Amino acid sequence: MKTPQVTVLLLTVLVHAGAGFPSDRTRREKHASWDDVNVVAHGLLQLGQGLKEHVDKTKAQMRDVSGRLRAVNGTLAELERRQEQQGEALMTQSKEVQGTYRLLSQLGEEVKLEVGEVKKQAEVMTSRMDRLEEVLTEPTKDGNDSEHERVSFIQRLMVAQNRRIDQLVEKIRQQQDKLEKQSLHLQALQNKVAHKRVKSQRRRDEERALTGEAQLNQAGLARDCQDLFAQGQRVSGVYMIQPDNSKPFNVLCQMTPDGGWTVIQKRQDGSQNFNQLWESYRKGFGDLNREFWLGLDHIHSISKQGQYVLQVELSDEAGRRQAARYRFQVDGEERQFALHFDLDPSSGVQEGIESTGATGLPFSTADRDNDLAADANCAELLSGGWWFGSCGEPNLNGKFPQRHGGRRAMFQGQFGPLSSTLLKIAPVSKTQ
């Protein structure tokens, strides 16, 4: 029943109720009753109008929610289609690898047959050489012509055998070259498949990150601080995470309005000694609530999950601050934890902490000299561990600056000695 009809009905009821009053009331009381009825009717009209506006507003909100749900359903359908395409591409690459394996097996069998033939020929040649040796060592019974014919025959036989051996060696060399080319082709296919898988995983990670979905492992732990942020964590502090194919470990999370950052290095007062050896830098050291180095193993396990950015924040005793942002990746220990990075244009700076711009440098410590300096150990000379190219480059893990100064100090920025450093990482999709 519509609002105007309800209002008319209520007015009718009120009129009939007023007509039933005793007839002996005075005119003044009747006028008062009609005023009350008018007030009530006016209030009911306003109430009906308010209800109608509320209903219209609710309908508009429902239409908006329905539109958003349709958009979400379209996004999910597109994601499913992309995953199916990626699965088909991986299946095609796997079939190519299987075909190459079969070809290599056939080549291996051919090589085995050739080797067997060479062995047989070698045995025959050995037996013939033995017979020749017996013939040569026998006393000469005939004249000079007979001896000359015998020596000529032996020479022709040896030349023929040598020619046959050369042919077999050349054939084996060709087979080896062919096998090496097939091995290189197989390795290229394997690298291509691995790259496709990593790229597919990164794409899925970015798509999930764009939808705000937290990515958890089988143990129900977050993969980094950004996943904790997606779960609803907004307080900075120490949390336990577990990256893919890694054991759980504690990290310091810095929660910002835009997302969660995983801190990998923090220095503020010089309370922690950073002049450590390789094993300590690999595992990590310090106090997560004060000064620490997270550990190269942990940094590698986080960064290999997808595309990450590294943000470097520096400050001096005067309170001036400097920041730079990089796209970065850290290799495993088999490659000496080499650092790959590019300056992120979104950081708004023209130069970063790396003055030479070199990338792919391995990590160095006093007991693992992996730097590019031929005549010096930069980690031993400058203290601490870092990705050194030469001994004149940045070293944020060097000796903490002393009040009286000193040559072997933490890297000096554009405005003087540093008093604090902070290195933190986050997925690329949440920093753009």
DRENSEGU-892077 format. One line per 5 residues: number of its first residue (from 1); for each residue x, y, z of C-alpha. Coordinates in steps of 0.02 Angstrom, whole numbers. Each point is the difference from the previous one (the first is absolute). Layout:
<nodes>
NUM) X/Y/Z  ...
</nodes>
This chain:
<nodes>
1) 0/0/0  72/167/-52  33/144/120  -140/120/-63  -130/-137/20
6) 59/-33/178  -14/185/38  -179/13/-68  -51/-154/98  71/72/161
11) -90/165/-31  -164/-92/-27  20/-96/162  37/159/95  -153/88/-77
16) -115/-141/51  77/-4/172  -33/187/17  -181/-20/-57  -31/-125/139
21) 36/126/137  -149/48/110  -109/136/-82  -11/96/159  178/65/-12
26) 25/182/-28  54/76/-167  164/49/78  46/-179/45  -44/-56/-179
31) 116/128/-74  141/-60/115  -27/-181/-52  8/45/-186  164/92/29
36) 73/-156/82  -59/-104/-148  82/121/-122  165/-9/96  -3/-190/0
41) -45/-6/-184  141/120/-44  123/-108/99  -60/-156/-89  24/84/-168
46) 178/47/44  33/-178/63  -65/-72/-162  107/116/-104  155/-47/103
51) -36/-186/-23  -16/25/-187  168/90/-11  83/-137/104  -69/-135/-115
56) 62/93/-155  174/20/77  6/-184/47  -45/-51/-178  141/108/-69
61) 124/-79/120  -58/-175/-49  26/42/-183  177/62/38  41/-159/99
66) -67/-108/-142  110/92/-125  154/-27/108  -39/-185/20  -15/-18/-189
71) 171/85/-20  79/-118/129  -76/-151/-88  73/61/-165  173/20/80
76) -6/-176/73  -50/-72/-169  145/90/-84  122/-68/131  -63/-177/-28
81) 21/21/-188  179/61/21  43/-147/114  -68/-122/-130  106/81/-136
86) 155/-7/109  -33/-184/38  -14/-40/-186  164/92/-35  90/-98/137
91) -68/-165/-70  68/45/-172  172/39/72  -2/-165/97  -36/-97/-160
96) 147/85/-86  114/-48/145  -59/-181/-8  34/-6/-187  175/67/28
101) 31/-131/134  -49/-138/-121  116/72/-134  144/6/124  -32/-181/48
106) 10/-53/-183  161/97/-22  70/-83/155  -37/-171/-71  83/46/-164
111) 154/59/92  6/-163/97  -8/-99/-162  139/105/-75  108/-24/154
116) -28/-188/-11  50/-1/-182  157/100/40  45/-126/134  -22/-144/-122
121) 106/89/-129  132/34/132  4/-185/47  15/-51/-183  137/128/-26
126) 91/-61/154  -6/-179/-59  61/50/-173  140/102/75  50/-150/103
131) 6/-106/-157  98/133/-90  123/6/142  21/-188/-12  27/13/-187
136) 127/137/19  95/-94/132  10/-162/-103  166/-33/-88  5/47/-183
141) -4/-160/-105  -26/75/-172  104/121/-98  -2/189/1  -151/12/-116
146) -105/-109/113  46/105/151  -40/161/-92  -173/-63/-51  -37/-53/178
151) 47/170/71  -103/89/-134  -151/-106/41  18/38/185  12/186/-34
156) -158/-1/-107  -91/-97/135  52/123/134  -53/149/-107  -172/-78/-29
161) -21/-35/186  51/177/45  -124/70/-126  -138/-107/75  45/57/175
166) -4/183/-55  -171/-24/-76  -67/-78/159  74/140/107  -79/131/-112
171) -168/-87/8  8/-6/190  46/185/4  -150/43/-108  -114/-102/113
176) 70/88/153  -29/171/-80  -177/-51/-42  -29/-60/178  69/162/73
181) -115/103/-110  -149/-103/54  51/21/182  9/188/-23  -170/-3/-84
186) -71/-102/144  74/120/127  -75/148/-93  -171/-84/1  14/-39/185
191) 47/180/37  -145/59/-107  -123/-112/92  69/55/169  -12/183/-53
196) -180/-28/-57  -44/-77/167  81/139/100  -83/131/-110  -168/-86/18
201) 20/-10/189  48/184/8  -150/48/-106  -116/-98/113  80/81/153
206) -25/174/-73  -180/-36/-48  -36/-63/175  86/151/74  -104/117/-109
211) -160/-80/67  64/20/179  6/-188/30  124/-57/133  112/-144/-56
216) 26/-131/134  104/-159/0  -56/-172/58  37/42/181  -115/152/-9
221) 144/125/19  20/155/-107  136/3/-135  57/177/44  -59/156/92
226) -110/52/-147  -102/-159/23  -19/44/185  -63/172/-54  -126/-84/-117
231) -61/-104/148  -40/160/95  159/29/103  32/187/17  121/8/149
236) 188/-1/-33  98/-130/97  79/-173/-2  -99/-137/-89  35/-178/-58
241) -6/-34/-188  39/-149/-112  47/33/-182  -22/-136/-131  115/-152/25
246) 72/75/159  -9/-27/187  -95/127/110  98/145/72  -34/167/87
251) 10/167/-89  -29/183/42  -151/67/-95  -24/185/-32  -184/30/-35
256) -44/155/-102  -168/61/-67  46/-74/-170  63/-172/54  122/-103/102
261) 191/12/-17  120/-139/56  155/81/80  164/-89/-45  125/120/82
266) -13/132/137  135/107/82  -32/144/118  124/9/145  150/-115/-33
271) -51/-125/135  23/-148/-118  169/-49/-73  -19/-22/-189  181/-57/-26
276) -56/-182/-20  59/-146/-108  -89/-92/-142  -98/-123/107  -73/137/110
281) -52/104/-150  -78/-155/-77  -105/-44/154  -30/176/67  44/84/165
286) -55/136/121  -163/46/89  -156/28/-106  -58/133/123  163/99/-12
291) 139/-28/-129  13/-155/-111  39/-82/-167  -140/-119/-53  115/-125/-88
296) 41/-34/-183  -92/-168/3  -160/85/61  17/146/-122  22/-122/-145
301) -149/-107/54  -113/154/0  63/84/-160  -9/-158/-107  -191/-7/24
306) -31/137/-129  47/177/-48  51/103/152  63/175/32  133/54/124
311) -20/169/85  155/77/80  -29/136/131  149/99/66  14/142/127
316) 139/101/81  21/77/172  -78/163/-60  -162/-91/-36  11/13/-190
321) -68/-152/-92  33/-81/-167  -90/-146/-82  20/-104/-158  -100/-145/-70
326) 59/-146/-109  -72/-150/-91  109/-138/72  33/-187/11  126/-99/106
331) 69/-166/-64  34/-152/109  163/-50/82  53/-101/-153  24/170/-85
336) 71/87/155  -167/90/31  28/115/-149  -106/159/0  -96/52/-157
341) -83/172/4  -64/146/-101  -44/173/63  -189/16/12  -61/156/-95
346) -145/18/122  122/40/143  23/177/-66  191/2/13  130/7/-138
351) 139/-99/88  0/-136/130  122/-67/129  94/-95/-135  114/129/-77
356) 64/-110/-143  -168/-73/-46  76/-176/-5  -120/-145/20  22/-187/21
361) 138/22/131  29/-145/122  -2/27/188  169/15/88  62/-19/178
366) 173/-1/78  9/-191/-19  -84/-4/-174  88/123/-115  -121/10/-149
371) 25/184/-45  70/65/-164  154/82/77  152/-100/-54  123/62/130
376) -109/18/157  -136/-82/105  -129/139/15  -98/-82/141  159/-19/103
381) 58/176/-41  -166/90/28  -80/-118/130  -166/-91/-18  -75/-97/-146
386) -71/77/-159  -19/-18/-189  168/81/-39  54/45/-176  153/95/60
391) 58/63/169  -62/177/-33  -185/-43/-18  -144/8/125  4/-112/154
396) -154/17/112  62/-143/111  168/83/38  63/62/166  -125/116/85
401) 62/181/-4  92/55/156  -27/171/77  181/47/-36  -11/-60/-181
406) 105/-132/-84  41/-62/-175  -76/-174/18  -178/53/27  -172/-37/-66
411) -31/70/-174  -15/188/-6  -148/69/-95  -9/159/-101  -18/102/159
416) 127/-82/116  22/-149/119  -158/-100/32  -79/-28/171  -130/-130/-50
421) -46/-117/-143  -154/-101/-40  -15/-129/-141  -173/-72/-33  -83/-99/-139
426) -177/-24/-66  -85/-72/-156  4/114/-152  -191/2/-20  -23/80/172
431) 128/140/-23  -63/76/-162
</nodes>
